[in-house]
Amino acid sequence: MAIMHPKFVFKFNTLSEEKLYYALKNQLSDNYEVFYSVTWYSKNQTGKRINSEADFIIVDREKGFLCVEVKGGIKYVHENDKYIVYNSNGDTIIKDISAFQQAEKSMRYFLDLYETTYNIDYKGVYGFMSAFPMYEMKEDVEVNFNQVKDITIDVNDMDNNLERCVKQAFLYWENHNSYIEDLFTSESRKKLCDMLKRVYAIEASKGALIEYKNNELEKINEVQDNIINLLKNYKVFAMKGAAGTGKSWIAYKIASKKALIERRETLLLSKSKYLAEYFRQVSNIENSNLSIICFDELLDQIGEKDINKIDVSKVKKYGIIIIDEAQDFSPDEAIFIRTLLYDDKSSEFYVFYDDEQNLYNNNLEDVLNNFIIESKPYVLTENLRNTKNIYDWAKNRTALGETSFSNQIDGPDPIMSSLNNKNQAIRFINNAISNLIYRDKVPKCFINIIIDDEIYDEIMREGFDFKNKNEVNYKNDDFIGIFKVSEYKGLESNIVLYLHNENSEYNFKYVGLTRARFYLYDIEIKDRN
């Protein structure tokens, strides 16, 4: 069975593409990787950038790649220099170029993209095909389209002849590519597939897969809602989970439900002002019963920074307190926070934490004891945030997060860069940001830079070439957020550039690497010693 990308397709562009997708999946061996609906760009006569796509790209692990253009409807003809698809409802789709020419344009785009991305010549088979899954076409392609049967798929091939068709096409282009100098190596295949996965990741980062992601989020919501329902009868509990397992969202959902539906005074508390601000922004709940604040904001409301000087009898009390990122609090702070709870049988106290993200080296046993959490924590084990490639990368780089497992959403491997000094790192980031914004057209609000705390001030004194702020960015914001690792805990971004020293602490590195959802740059400055 072929290796398909994406593994699951929420919605196909056309019925003919859906039919070919499953036929390729079931008939090709695992020697092939098949990429469906890969975006690329071209320009019209006025120079305006327009979206195009390769319907399928088939990668033979030992030879190279073919771009495939699919035509549906009930008939495809060449009339008066136009190429026309006739649909069963009487509608037509008219193009100035043939399906074969469309496939060739896709092929040349990805050939050029490979060579510019890696700054090397592509060595392997490259070619194109056209597929007509719904009707016969092979007998017409020479006369009507000046092409050959060897690079054509039609309805007669769909049941059990696809692998033979694909092999014929690779052989045809192997005999016609004068450019082939070397065998298509495993390294070449990896580079090609990573490049195509990067296209998916960039498009996902821009919201191109929003309908699919919303469907996935609905499944995640169901899982989280089930967890919340299971815990609703517990007055006190702790929940532990590695990065990306959904702790913060569960904490937020419980807080919202308690305040909105049960109408109880609820406090959702964290150490991070950015995490608190994020949930205030996404809340959309006008409810005086819900307070989402960070610890410093709480002390500001009380009017005293020294918790040892606070008269707790005069401080506002809450029926429900939910602590997110509890590992950030000290044992003394834990004792103080517990005193903010009403002292009655109806009060509820929930704690969410991850000991592997303990950046402040607090004694977690003492913290949990002072929060008066006596039972063992419930444990979340599935990473829901990152692609499999990003989370596996983070685990391999840090040896942390081993108690949780990756989801099966595939993506490109992170880009790893090891640079000699901070100036090289800044130049690398400037160039990467420029490519993301101007070449890939990624909105700035989907990009964030995260820098280890120990080098943050030093890097920021040098500055960057693009507009940035130390603020959480939202949809349509025209700046890139830049944060210390400690500031960005609990948050996530579609694209993350994480900058750190080569010998940075593993828990900082684990947090920094796991902030990226789709695409990650792992940028390290070599040890100066």
Long-range contacts (C-beta under 8 A, 24 or more apart in sequence): 1-25, 1-26, 1-28, 1-29, 1-30, 2-27, 2-28, 2-29, 2-30, 2-32, 2-33, 2-34, 3-30, 3-32, 3-33, 3-34, 4-33, 4-34, 4-36, 5-33, 5-34, 5-35, 5-36, 5-196, 5-197, 5-200, 5-410, 6-36, 6-200, 6-212, 6-410, 7-408, 7-410, 9-36, 9-212, 10-211, 10-212, 10-215, 11-211, 11-212, 13-37, 13-55, 14-70, 14-72, 15-72, 15-134, 16-70, 16-71, 16-72, 16-73, 16-131, 16-132, 16-133, 16-134, 17-55, 17-56, 17-70, 17-72, 19-133, 19-134, 19-158, 20-55, 20-56, 20-68, 20-70, 20-131, 20-133, 20-153, 20-158, 21-56, 23-133, 23-158, 23-162, 24-56, 24-58, 24-162, 27-160, 27-162, 27-163, 28-58, 28-162, 28-163, 28-166, 29-163, 31-60, 31-61, 31-62, 32-58, 32-59, 32-60, 32-61, 32-166, 33-58, 33-59, 33-61, 33-193, 34-58, 34-59, 35-59, 35-196, 35-200, 38-106, 38-110, 38-196, 38-199, 38-200, 39-199, 39-203, 39-208, 40-106, 40-109, 40-110, 40-113, 40-199, 41-109, 42-105, 42-109, 49-441, 52-105, 52-106, 52-109, 53-106, 54-103, 54-106, 54-107, 54-109, 54-110, 55-131, 56-131, 57-106, 57-110, 57-196, 58-166, 59-189, 59-192, 59-193, 59-196, 60-125, 60-166, 60-170, 60-184, 61-184, 61-186, 61-189, 62-183, 62-184, 63-124, 63-125, 63-170, 63-174, 63-184, 64-124, 64-125, 64-126, 64-127, 64-170, 64-173, 64-184, 64-192, 65-107, 65-110, 65-124, 65-125, 65-126, 65-127, 65-192, 66-107, 66-125, 66-126, 66-127, 66-128, 66-129, 66-166, 66-169, 66-170, 66-173, 67-103, 67-104, 67-106, 67-107, 67-110, 67-127, 67-128, 67-129, 68-103, 68-128, 68-129, 68-130, 68-131, 68-153, 69-99, 69-100, 69-102, 69-103, 69-106, 69-128, 69-129, 69-130, 69-131, 70-99, 70-130, 70-131, 70-132, 70-133, 71-99, 71-130, 71-131, 71-132, 72-133, 72-134, 73-134, 74-134, 74-135, 75-135, 76-132, 76-135, 76-137, 77-144, 78-144, 78-145, 98-130, 98-145, 98-147, 99-130, 99-132, 99-145, 100-128, 100-130, 100-141, 100-145, 100-147, 100-151, 103-128, 103-129, 103-130, 104-128, 110-195, 110-196, 113-195, 114-191, 114-192, 114-195, 117-191, 117-195, 118-191, 118-195, 121-181, 122-179, 122-188, 123-180, 123-181, 123-182, 123-183, 123-184, 123-185, 123-188, 124-180, 124-182, 124-183, 124-184, 124-188, 124-192, 125-170, 125-173, 125-174, 125-177, 125-180, 125-184, 126-173, 126-177, 126-179, 127-151, 127-169, 127-170, 127-172, 127-173, 127-176, 127-177, 129-153, 129-165, 129-166, 129-169, 133-158, 148-172, 194-412, 194-413, 195-412, 197-389, 197-410, 197-411, 197-412, 197-413, 198-412, 198-519, 200-411, 200-412, 201-387, 201-411, 201-412, 201-518, 201-519, 202-436, 202-440, 202-442, 202-518, 202-519, 204-494, 204-518, 205-442, 205-446, 205-447, 205-494, 205-495, 205-517, 205-518, 205-519, 206-440, 206-441, 206-442, 206-443, 206-446, 206-494, 207-446, 216-409, 220-246, 220-384, 224-249, 224-250, 224-253, 225-253, 227-380, 228-253, 228-254, 228-257, 231-350, 231-378, 235-345, 235-347, 235-348, 235-349, 236-348, 236-349, 236-350, 236-372, 236-373, 236-374, 236-375, 237-350, 237-351, 237-373, 237-375, 237-377, 237-378, 238-326, 238-350, 238-351, 238-352, 238-353, 238-368, 238-371, 238-373, 238-375, 238-376, 238-377, 238-378, 239-350, 239-351, 239-352, 239-353, 239-377, 239-378, 239-379, 239-380, 240-352, 240-353, 240-354, 240-355, 240-377, 240-378, 240-379, 240-380, 241-352, 241-354, 241-379, 241-380, 241-381, 241-404, 242-354, 242-356, 242-380, 242-381, 242-383, 242-400, 242-401, 242-403, 242-404, 243-354, 243-356, 243-357, 243-383, 243-385, 243-386, 243-391, 243-394, 243-401, 243-510, 243-511, 243-514, 244-383, 244-384, 244-385, 244-386, 244-391, 244-404, 244-492, 244-514, 245-380, 245-381, 245-382, 245-383, 245-384, 245-385, 245-404, 246-380, 246-384, 246-385, 247-324, 247-352, 247-353, 247-354, 247-380, 247-490, 248-275, 248-279, 248-324, 248-325, 248-352, 248-490, 250-352, 250-380, 251-322, 251-323, 251-324, 251-350, 251-352, 252-279, 252-283, 252-292, 252-324, 254-322, 254-350, 255-290, 255-292, 255-320, 255-322, 256-283, 256-285, 256-290, 258-320, 258-348, 259-285, 259-287, 259-289, 259-290, 259-320, 260-285, 260-287, 260-289, 260-290, 263-289, 264-289, 264-319, 264-320, 265-289, 265-317, 265-318, 265-319, 265-320, 266-290, 266-291, 266-318, 266-319, 266-320, 266-321, 266-322, 267-291, 267-293, 267-318, 267-320, 267-321, 267-322, 267-340, 268-292, 268-293, 268-322, 268-324, 269-293, 269-294, 269-295, 269-298, 269-321, 269-322, 269-323, 269-324, 269-337, 270-294, 270-295, 270-323, 270-324, 270-325, 270-328, 270-490, 271-295, 271-325, 271-328, 271-329, 272-325, 272-328, 272-486, 272-487, 272-488, 272-489, 272-490, 272-491, 273-297, 274-472, 274-483, 274-487, 274-488, 274-491, 275-324, 275-325, 275-489, 275-490, 275-491, 277-472, 278-472, 278-490, 278-491, 281-472, 281-474, 291-318, 295-329, 295-333, 307-332, 307-333, 307-336, 308-332, 310-336, 312-336, 312-339, 312-340, 315-339, 315-340, 316-340, 317-341, 317-342, 318-342, 319-346, 319-347, 319-348, 320-347, 320-348, 320-349, 320-350, 321-348, 321-349, 321-350, 322-349, 322-350, 322-351, 322-352, 323-349, 323-350, 323-351, 323-352, 323-353, 323-371, 324-352, 324-490, 325-352, 325-353, 325-354, 325-357, 325-489, 325-490, 326-351, 326-352, 326-353, 326-367, 326-368, 326-371, 327-353, 327-354, 327-355, 327-357, 327-358, 327-360, 327-362, 327-364, 327-367, 328-358, 328-359, 328-360, 328-362, 328-489, 329-362, 329-367, 330-360, 330-362, 330-367, 331-362, 331-363, 331-366, 331-367, 331-369, 331-370, 332-370, 334-366, 334-367, 334-368, 334-370, 334-371, 335-370, 337-371, 338-370, 338-371, 338-372, 349-373, 353-377, 356-400, 356-401, 356-507, 356-510, 357-489, 357-507, 357-510, 357-511, 358-507, 359-453, 359-485, 359-486, 359-489, 359-507, 359-508, 359-511, 360-486, 379-403, 380-404, 381-405, 382-407, 383-407, 385-492, 385-514, 385-517, 386-514, 386-516, 386-517, 387-411, 387-517, 387-518, 389-413, 389-414, 390-414, 390-513, 390-514, 390-516, 390-517, 390-518, 390-520, 391-514, 393-513, 393-520, 393-522, 394-509, 394-510, 394-513, 394-514, 397-509, 397-510, 397-513, 397-522, 398-506, 398-507, 398-509, 398-510, 398-513, 399-506, 400-506, 400-507, 400-510, 401-510, 401-514, 411-518, 411-519, 412-519, 414-513, 414-516, 414-519, 414-520, 414-521, 414-522, 415-520, 415-521, 415-522, 416-522, 416-524, 417-521, 417-522, 417-523, 417-524, 418-502, 418-524, 418-526, 419-523, 419-524, 419-525, 419-526, 420-525, 420-526, 421-525, 421-526, 421-528, 422-455, 422-458, 422-459, 422-462, 422-525, 423-462, 424-525, 425-459, 425-499, 425-523, 425-525, 426-459, 426-462, 426-463, 426-464, 428-523, 429-464, 429-497, 429-499, 429-521, 429-523, 430-464, 430-465, 430-466, 432-497, 432-521, 433-464, 433-465, 433-466, 433-480, 433-497, 434-465, 434-466, 436-495, 437-466, 442-494, 442-495, 443-476, 444-473, 444-477, 444-478, 444-479, 444-480, 445-473, 445-474, 445-475, 445-476, 445-477, 445-478, 445-479, 446-493, 446-494, 446-495, 447-480, 447-481, 447-493, 447-494, 447-495, 447-496, 447-497, 448-473, 448-480, 448-481, 448-482, 448-483, 448-488, 448-493, 448-495, 448-496, 448-497, 448-515, 449-480, 449-481, 449-482, 449-483, 449-496, 449-497, 449-498, 449-499, 450-482, 450-483, 450-484, 450-485, 450-488, 450-496, 450-497, 450-498, 450-499, 450-512, 450-515, 451-482, 451-483, 451-484, 451-485, 451-498, 451-499, 451-500, 452-484, 452-485, 452-499, 452-500, 452-501, 452-504, 452-508, 452-509, 452-512, 453-484, 453-485, 453-486, 453-508, 454-501, 454-504, 455-499, 455-500, 455-501, 455-525, 456-484, 459-499, 485-511, 485-512, 488-512, 488-515, 491-515, 492-516, 492-517, 493-517, 494-518, 494-519, 495-519, 495-520, 496-520, 496-521, 497-521, 497-523, 498-522, 498-523, 499-523, 499-524, 499-525, 500-524, 500-525, 501-525, 501-527, 502-526, 502-527, 503-527
